[in-house]
Amino acid sequence: MKTLTIAVLAGAIAAVTSPAFAKTDCDAGFKNHLSKMTIYVDKMSGYELADVVRKSLDAYNSCKSGDSFSPHGVWDQIIADMESKARNR
């Protein structure tokens, strides 16, 4: 009975903590993000483009450093901002 309880408890802990330890594929995510950005590049000033590239690279660097940070929210917001600015021009 004790062994069964320990096994169930260990399984529950593993199931809960596994997503937290799942490694984000930073490289593929960054390449995907950059490919989405390309359609807005011609609609931006050099300053605006440099700013979004810096933000994108900062998110990538945080991801690669092993932080428990997922850059996808940052990248999605950057694309949304670029799309909004492109519509307003």
MDTraj code that builds the backbone (N, CA, C; nanometers):
import mdtraj as md
import numpy as np

residues = "MET LYS THR LEU THR ILE ALA VAL LEU ALA GLY ALA ILE ALA ALA VAL THR SER PRO ALA PHE ALA LYS THR ASP CYS ASP ALA GLY PHE LYS ASN HIS LEU SER LYS MET THR ILE TYR VAL ASP LYS MET SER GLY TYR GLU LEU ALA ASP VAL VAL ARG LYS SER LEU ASP ALA TYR ASN SER CYS LYS SER GLY ASP SER PHE SER PRO HIS GLY VAL TRP ASP GLN ILE ILE ALA ASP MET GLU SER LYS ALA ARG ASN ARG".split()
xyz = np.array([
    [0.0821, -0.1188, 0.0000],
    [0.0000, 0.0000, 0.0000],
    [0.0867, 0.1254, 0.0000],
    [0.1938, 0.1226, 0.0814],
    [0.2839, 0.2367, 0.0867],
    [0.3505, 0.2608, -0.0490],
    [0.3894, 0.1525, -0.1131],
    [0.4557, 0.1637, -0.2428],
    [0.3615, 0.2227, -0.3469],
    [0.2368, 0.1804, -0.3446],
    [0.1384, 0.2330, -0.4386],
    [0.1153, 0.3818, -0.4161],
    [0.1068, 0.4244, -0.2923],
    [0.0877, 0.5653, -0.2597],
    [0.2062, 0.6488, -0.3063],
    [0.3259, 0.5984, -0.2829],
    [0.4468, 0.6698, -0.3260],
    [0.4519, 0.6779, -0.4778],
    [0.4159, 0.5688, -0.5467],
    [0.4185, 0.5677, -0.6931],
    [0.3173, 0.6667, -0.7501],
    [0.1985, 0.6713, -0.6920],
    [0.0961, 0.7650, -0.7389],
    [0.1404, 0.9085, -0.7143],
    [0.1965, 0.9338, -0.5968],
    [0.2441, 1.0677, -0.5638],
    [0.3579, 1.1107, -0.6566],
    [0.4508, 1.0206, -0.6829],
    [0.5620, 1.0522, -0.7740],
    [0.5110, 1.0780, -0.9154],
    [0.4129, 1.0007, -0.9599],
    [0.3543, 1.0216, -1.0919],
    [0.2832, 1.1554, -1.1029],
    [0.2122, 1.1923, -0.9974],
    [0.1418, 1.3207, -0.9967],
    [0.2400, 1.4372, -1.0006],
    [0.3467, 1.4271, -0.9239],
    [0.4489, 1.5329, -0.9237],
    [0.5150, 1.5438, -1.0606],
    [0.5461, 1.4297, -1.1215],
    [0.6082, 1.4312, -1.2543],
    [0.5146, 1.4923, -1.3581],
    [0.3866, 1.4607, -1.3492],
    [0.2901, 1.5144, -1.4465],
    [0.2738, 1.6652, -1.4332],
    [0.2782, 1.7142, -1.3123],
    [0.2607, 1.8570, -1.2885],
    [0.3852, 1.9361, -1.3243],
    [0.5022, 1.8825, -1.2974],
    [0.6255, 1.9580, -1.3190],
    [0.6828, 1.9416, -1.4586],
    [0.6432, 1.8428, -1.5341],
    [0.6999, 1.8204, -1.6671],
    [0.6832, 1.9390, -1.7609],
    [0.5650, 2.0009, -1.7717],
    [0.5540, 2.1163, -1.8609],
    [0.6449, 2.2316, -1.8195],
    [0.6712, 2.2453, -1.6926],
    [0.7568, 2.3543, -1.6467],
    [0.9009, 2.3345, -1.6929],
    [0.9393, 2.2090, -1.7083],
    [1.0762, 2.1805, -1.7484],
    [1.0906, 2.1577, -1.8987],
    [0.9804, 2.1629, -1.9719],
    [0.9859, 2.1445, -2.1160],
    [1.0631, 2.2610, -2.1773],
    [1.1632, 2.2296, -2.2551],
    [1.2501, 2.3306, -2.3138],
    [1.1865, 2.3874, -2.4401],
    [1.1784, 2.5177, -2.4471],
    [1.1271, 2.5857, -2.5649],
    [1.2324, 2.5803, -2.6744],
    [1.1906, 2.5569, -2.7975],
    [1.2832, 2.5574, -2.9104],
    [1.3030, 2.7027, -2.9536],
    [1.4020, 2.7654, -2.8945],
    [1.4275, 2.9082, -2.9162],
    [1.4616, 2.9374, -3.0621],
    [1.5439, 2.8523, -3.1221],
    [1.5900, 2.8769, -3.2586],
    [1.4755, 2.8732, -3.3589],
    [1.3942, 2.7686, -3.3517],
    [1.2820, 2.7565, -3.4447],
    [1.1801, 2.8682, -3.4211],
    [1.1570, 2.9023, -3.2948],
    [1.0635, 3.0098, -3.2637],
    [1.1101, 3.1439, -3.3179],
    [1.2400, 3.1703, -3.3061],
    [1.2943, 3.2968, -3.3551],
    [1.2862, 3.3048, -3.5076],
    [1.3190, 3.1951, -3.5740],
    [1.3102, 3.1931, -3.7206],
    [1.1659, 3.2133, -3.7666],
    [1.0729, 3.1510, -3.6985],
    [0.9313, 3.1663, -3.7312],
    [0.8872, 3.3113, -3.7108],
    [0.9301, 3.3700, -3.5993],
    [0.8975, 3.5097, -3.5699],
    [0.9526, 3.6025, -3.6781],
    [1.0769, 3.5832, -3.7162],
    [1.1370, 3.6685, -3.8192],
    [1.0657, 3.6539, -3.9530],
    [1.0228, 3.5334, -3.9853],
    [0.9516, 3.5157, -4.1124],
    [0.8176, 3.5896, -4.1105],
    [0.7526, 3.5954, -3.9940],
    [0.6273, 3.6715, -3.9827],
    [0.6524, 3.8217, -3.9918],
    [0.7694, 3.8664, -3.9461],
    [0.8020, 4.0091, -3.9473],
    [0.8265, 4.0624, -4.0878],
    [0.8732, 3.9783, -4.1782],
    [0.9200, 4.0257, -4.3086],
    [0.8148, 4.1023, -4.3883],
    [0.6880, 4.0690, -4.3722],
    [0.5859, 4.1381, -4.4521],
    [0.5635, 4.2821, -4.4062],
    [0.6138, 4.3162, -4.2880],
    [0.5953, 4.4517, -4.2353],
    [0.7206, 4.5385, -4.2453],
    [0.8317, 4.4821, -4.2855],
    [0.9594, 4.5533, -4.2859],
    [0.9547, 4.6780, -4.3732],
    [0.8990, 4.6687, -4.4915],
    [0.8941, 4.7833, -4.5836],
    [0.8004, 4.8936, -4.5362],
    [0.7155, 4.8633, -4.4406],
    [0.6183, 4.9613, -4.3926],
    [0.6657, 5.0330, -4.2666],
    [0.7915, 5.0107, -4.2275],
    [0.8440, 5.0673, -4.1033],
    [0.9636, 5.1568, -4.1317],
    [0.9857, 5.2503, -4.0411],
    [1.1070, 5.3317, -4.0512],
    [1.2250, 5.2482, -4.0016],
    [1.3431, 5.2959, -4.0294],
    [1.4629, 5.2270, -3.9818],
    [1.4684, 5.2200, -3.8305],
    [1.4265, 5.3272, -3.7656],
    [1.4261, 5.3299, -3.6188],
    [1.3289, 5.2270, -3.5628],
    [1.2063, 5.2235, -3.6199],
    [1.1062, 5.1274, -3.5726],
    [1.1533, 4.9839, -3.5938],
    [1.2140, 4.9597, -3.7083],
    [1.2637, 4.8258, -3.7374],
    [1.3751, 4.7855, -3.6407],
    [1.4675, 4.8765, -3.6157],
    [1.5754, 4.8472, -3.5208],
    [1.5194, 4.8170, -3.3828],
    [1.4158, 4.8903, -3.3435],
    [1.3548, 4.8698, -3.2122],
    [1.2920, 4.7311, -3.2014],
    [1.2158, 4.6894, -3.3015],
    [1.1521, 4.5573, -3.2935],
    [1.2543, 4.4446, -3.3043],
    [1.3607, 4.4668, -3.3805],
    [1.4658, 4.3645, -3.3894],
    [1.5362, 4.3503, -3.2547],
    [1.5635, 4.4621, -3.1883],
    [1.6262, 4.4562, -3.0553],
    [1.5370, 4.3817, -2.9560],
    [1.4086, 4.4144, -2.9536],
    [1.3154, 4.3467, -2.8626],
    [1.3075, 4.1971, -2.8931],
    [1.3041, 4.1653, -3.0210],
    [1.2979, 4.0246, -3.0615],
    [1.4228, 3.9494, -3.0183],
    [1.5368, 4.0112, -3.0368],
    [1.6633, 3.9487, -2.9989],
    [1.6772, 3.9363, -2.8481],
    [1.6294, 4.0346, -2.7739],
    [1.6303, 4.0247, -2.6276],
    [1.5481, 3.9053, -2.5803],
    [1.4317, 3.8850, -2.6413],
    [1.3477, 3.7702, -2.6049],
    [1.4186, 3.6397, -2.6406],
    [1.4835, 3.6364, -2.7555],
    [1.5589, 3.5172, -2.7971],
    [1.6727, 3.4888, -2.6985],
    [1.7469, 3.5912, -2.6618],
    [1.8580, 3.5727, -2.5687],
    [1.8103, 3.5230, -2.4327],
    [1.6981, 3.5734, -2.3863],
    [1.6417, 3.5258, -2.2600],
    [1.6039, 3.3783, -2.2701],
    [1.5485, 3.3417, -2.3826],
    [1.5108, 3.2023, -2.4049],
    [1.6352, 3.1123, -2.4045],
    [1.7394, 3.1546, -2.4753],
    [1.8620, 3.0737, -2.4861],
    [1.9403, 3.0669, -2.3551],
    [1.9219, 3.1653, -2.2679],
    [1.9982, 3.1668, -2.1431],
    [1.9467, 3.0635, -2.0433],
    [1.8352, 3.0016, -2.0750],
    [1.7822, 2.8994, -1.9863],
    [1.6825, 2.9525, -1.8857],
    [1.6454, 3.0793, -1.8988],
    [1.5422, 3.1337, -1.8102],
    [1.4132, 3.0542, -1.8311],
    [1.3261, 3.0595, -1.7356],
    [1.1966, 2.9920, -1.7498],
    [1.0989, 3.0845, -1.8220],
    [1.1497, 3.1584, -1.9162],
    [1.0765, 3.2608, -1.9898],
    [1.0438, 3.2074, -2.1284],
    [0.9195, 3.2202, -2.1692],
    [0.8807, 3.1839, -2.3050],
    [0.8690, 3.3120, -2.3870],
    [0.9462, 3.3229, -2.4931],
    [0.9466, 3.4462, -2.5723],
    [0.8258, 3.4624, -2.6643],
    [0.7447, 3.3602, -2.6758],
    [0.6372, 3.3648, -2.7750],
    [0.5374, 3.4768, -2.7495],
    [0.5085, 3.5078, -2.6254],
    [0.4179, 3.6182, -2.5963],
    [0.4748, 3.7514, -2.6415],
    [0.6047, 3.7699, -2.6206],
    [0.6724, 3.8931, -2.6636],
    [0.6703, 3.9006, -2.8153],
    [0.7061, 3.7914, -2.8804],
    [0.7088, 3.7904, -3.0262],
    [0.5699, 3.8130, -3.0851],
    [0.4693, 3.7523, -3.0263],
    [0.3324, 3.7725, -3.0761],
    [0.2897, 3.9182, -3.0616],
    [0.3277, 3.9820, -2.9514],
    [0.2930, 4.1227, -2.9309],
    [0.3662, 4.2127, -3.0310],
    [0.4900, 4.1808, -3.0608],
    [0.5661, 4.2581, -3.1593],
    [0.4973, 4.2514, -3.2955],
    [0.4569, 4.1315, -3.3363],
    [0.3885, 4.1151, -3.4649],
    [0.2558, 4.1914, -3.4645],
    [0.1817, 4.1834, -3.3551],
    [0.0541, 4.2558, -3.3451],
    [0.0761, 4.4063, -3.3563],
    [0.1807, 4.4573, -3.2911],
    [0.2119, 4.6004, -3.2990],
    [0.2521, 4.6406, -3.4407],
    [0.3319, 4.5562, -3.5059],
    [0.3745, 4.5855, -3.6432],
    [0.2545, 4.5862, -3.7376],
    [0.1650, 4.4908, -3.7190],
    [0.0450, 4.4831, -3.8018],
    [-0.0434, 4.6066, -3.7816],
    [-0.0580, 4.6474, -3.6580],
    [-0.1392, 4.7653, -3.6271],
    [-0.0814, 4.8914, -3.6910],
    [0.0490, 4.9089, -3.6797],
    [0.1136, 5.0265, -3.7401],
    [0.1028, 5.0243, -3.8914],
    [0.1128, 4.9047, -3.9504],
    [0.1044, 4.8945, -4.0958],
    [-0.0363, 4.9301, -4.1444],
    [-0.1391, 4.8930, -4.0688],
    [-0.2779, 4.9255, -4.1063],
    [-0.3049, 5.0739, -4.0958],
    [-0.2398, 5.1409, -4.0030],
    [-0.2638, 5.2831, -3.9793],
    [-0.1859, 5.3729, -4.0751],
    [-0.1104, 5.3184, -4.1620],
    [-0.0318, 5.4006, -4.2568],
    [-0.0998, 5.4136, -4.3879],
])
top = md.Topology()
chain = top.add_chain()
for i, resn in enumerate(residues, 1):
    res = top.add_residue(resn, chain, resSeq=i)
    for name in ("N", "CA", "C"):
        top.add_atom(name, md.element.get_by_symbol(name[0]), res)
traj = md.Trajectory(xyz[None], top)
